[in-house]
Amino acid sequence: MPHLEDKVALITGAASGIGRESALLFAAEGAKVACVDLTEEANVATAAAIEAAGGEAVAITADVSQPANVAEMVEATVSRFGALHVAFNNAGIMHSEDSDAVATDENIWDLTMNINAKGVFLGCKHQIPAIRESGGGSIINTASFVAIMGAATPQIAYTASKGAVLALTRELAIVHARENIRVNALCPGPLRTELLMSFLDTDEKKQRRLVHVPMGRFGEAAEMAKAALFLASDESSYVTGTDFLVDGGLAAAYVTPE
């Protein structure tokens, strides 16, 4: 039986990277998928690819930092598919002008926080009632290994925003644990995605990241999608409140156990 048969999933950031790969995989595993992104054309293409493969999908254009947009994306999902069981709050940015605390402008901080942290908060705010009404389910929030370790290439706003995602995820997991609503944070290591490759725009920056990864390579978005599938499915039924690291061994090499 497919892992997500009879499930409805909402995925933000579905136009590219982890979001697109997860949308395609979740659909292949039986889910009806609401593909959400601010980039309309590419997001429509994700939904079209799902339907071309025999799945069910809808493309929804939304800015996750805007409360009305987030409320509407959840309402549109439930209106189209009748329920919501899985929410993957994956949309995020990594701004090229994000640096250390001295060099980073306040507007870069605010923009990053609004999308990466506030966007997850707003998602959960509107998804939780819909998931509760549907009998329970799983919320996955994309954080990052940098929220646990810090980044070798400074990106203070991004790192802080992902730290907020971890803290928010842990608290919501505790609050909703007895409502059959699980909440976990997916913490990818360095990935070969457009988002990171455009930030690490020189070979020197790329190598500065790779030197810390025991596997010696960047991860792939498809590998993160498989991890998200586990957290979305009933196979992770006893997993909640976790910082699910998928990082090529990076954290194990540098984080000292307590």
N, C-alpha and C positions, 0 to 999 in steps of 0.2 A: 504494500500500500504506500502511495506517495506520502512523504512526511507532513505535507500541509493540505491534505485532501479536505475539502469542505471548509477551509479557512479563508478569511478575508484579510489581506495584508495591505497596509499603507506604508509606502517607502518615500522618504524625502531625499532630495538629491539624486533622483532616479535618471537624470539625463546622461550621467557619465560615471566613470569610476566604480567605486564600491556599490553605489546605489543602482546603477544600471545592471551590473552583474548580479546583484541580489534580486532585482526585479525579475530578471530572466530565469534565475534559478528557482525562486519561490514559485513562479508560475509553472515551471516544469515539474515542480513537486506538488502541484495540485491547487495552489492558492489562486484566488481571484485577487488581482493586484491593482491598487490605486497608485499610479506613478505621479509623484509630485516634484515639481522643479520650477524655478523661475525662468529657466531657459526653455522656452516653449517648443521650438522646433525639434530640438534633440530629445526632449521629453516625450513628445508625440511619437517620435521614431522608436523609443523604447517600448511604448505601449503597442505600437504597430507590430514590432518584432514579436512580441508575446502573442498577439492575435494571429499572426502569420504562422506561428508554430502550434496553433490550436488552443491557446489559452484565452483567458478572459482578463481584460485590462481596461482601465480608463486613465487618460492623461489629464492632470489637473495642474493649472498654472498657479503658483502661490509663492509669496515671499514669507518665509517662516518667521521673520522678525516682526511681522504685522499681525496683531491679534485677530482682526477681522478675517484676514486670509487664512489663518490657521483654523479658525472656527468653521469657515466655509469648506476647507479641504476635508475635514472630518465629516461634516454634514453631507457633502457630495459623495463621499465614499459609502456611508451608511445608506444614503438614498439610492445609490446605484446597486449595491450588493446586499443590503439588508442587515449588515452586521459589521463589526470590526473585532478581529481576534489578535492580530499582530500589528504592531506599530514599530517601524524602524526609523528613528530620528537620526538621519545620517547627513543631512545637508550641513555644509560648513564651508568656511573660507580660510585661506592661508595667504595673507596679504604680503606682497613683495616688499612693502615698506615697514613691515613688522620687524623690530630689532630688539635691542635691549631697552631698559627702562629710560635711559637718558635720551636715546635717539628716537624712540617711537612717539609719534604725535598722538595727542589725545583723541583725535578723530579716528585714527586707525584702531586704537583701543576700543572706542565705542562701537565702531562698525563690527569689529570682530566679536565683541561680547554680545551684541544684539543678535547676530546670526547664530553663533556657535553655542552660546549659553542660554540667552533668552529664548531663542528658537526652540531649544529642547524643552525648556520650561513651558512655553506656550503649547507645544505639541502634547506633552503629558497632561497639561491642564484640560485639554479638550478630548484627548484620546481615552483617558481613564474612565470617564463616565460612559463612553460608547463601548469600551471593552467590558466594563462591569455589566452593562445592559445585555451584552452578548454572551454572558456566562463566564467571563474570564479570558485570560490570554497572556501574551508576552509583549513587553516593551523592550526594545533594544536601543540604546543611545550610543552613538559613536563618540568615543573619547580618543585617547591616544597614549602611547607609551610615554610621551613627553610630560603628561600630567603626573606621572609617577616619578620620572627620573630627571626632568628638565631636558633641554635640547642643546646639542653641541653647537649648532648654528642658532644664535639668539633669535627668539620669536616670542617675546614676553606676552603679548596679547593672546596669541594662539595657545600657548602653554597654560596661561591662567584660565582661559575660557574652557579648556578641556579638563582642568582641575575642578572647575565648577560643575561640569557634567558628571564627574565621578561622585562628588559629594551629593549632588541632587539625586543621582541614581540610587545611591546607598539608602538615603532617607526614604525615598518613595518605595523602595523594595520592602523596607521595614513596615511602613505605614499600611501598605496594601497586601502584605504577605498572606493574610487570612481571607482575602477576597478572591483568591485564585487569579491574582494578577502578579506576574513576575516581572521584575525590572532589572536589567543587567546592562553593563557598559562594555562595549566591544573596544578594545584598546589595540589598534593596529601598530605594528612597527613601521619602519620606513618602507613606503610602497612605490612601485613604478607606476604612479598615476600622474596625470597631467597636473593635478594640484601640487604635488610635491616636486615634480621635475621642473616646473616653472619657478618654484621657490628656490630650489637648489640649482641655480642657473649656470654654474660653472663646474668643471670636473673636480676642482678642489673642494667645493662644497659637498658634492656627491660622495667623494672619497672620505670626507670628514664624518659622514654618516655611516658609510659602509664599514669603516674600520672598526666600529663598535659591534657589528652584527656577527655573531659566531658563524652563521651560515654563509656569510660573505656575499650576500646578494639582497636586492630589494625584494620585498614581497609583491604579490600580484593581487589585483582587486578581486579576482575570482577566488583566491584563497580566503579572503575576508568574507566573501559571500557564503562560502561553505561554513565558516564559523558562525555567521549570523543565522544560517539555516538551523544549526544545532540549537542556538538560543531561542529561535522562534518556534521550534517544534516541541512536541510533547516528550521527546527523548531527553530534554533538559528539565523535566518536571520538578526536580528538587534543587534547581539552580536559580538563585535570586540574590541580588545585591552584590554580584561579583564584578571585579575588574578583570575581564576575560582577555588576557594578553595573547596576542598572536603576532609574535615579533621576531621570529628567527633565533630566539635564545638571547636576545639583547638584554632584557631585564635580569635574567638569571646570571649573566656574566658580571653585572655591576651592582645589583641590589643585594646588600648583605642581610640575611635573615635575622629577624629579631631574636 
